């Protein structure tokens, strides 16, 4: 492998790693937002923990669907 090929491979690997790290942060962030809103709605309606769990699962299922859709491209 030439020196140029090694640098290109390292750059591609780095970009791929950053892409997956960003996707992981997005996944966690969306779930956290939906869970937070569920928590706040639970506090308002006194339905703890049902809306918190609903928010979590809506965020989780939504992000799994988006990852699945992205992986098909």
Beta strands, then each sheet from edge to edge (+ up, - down):
end
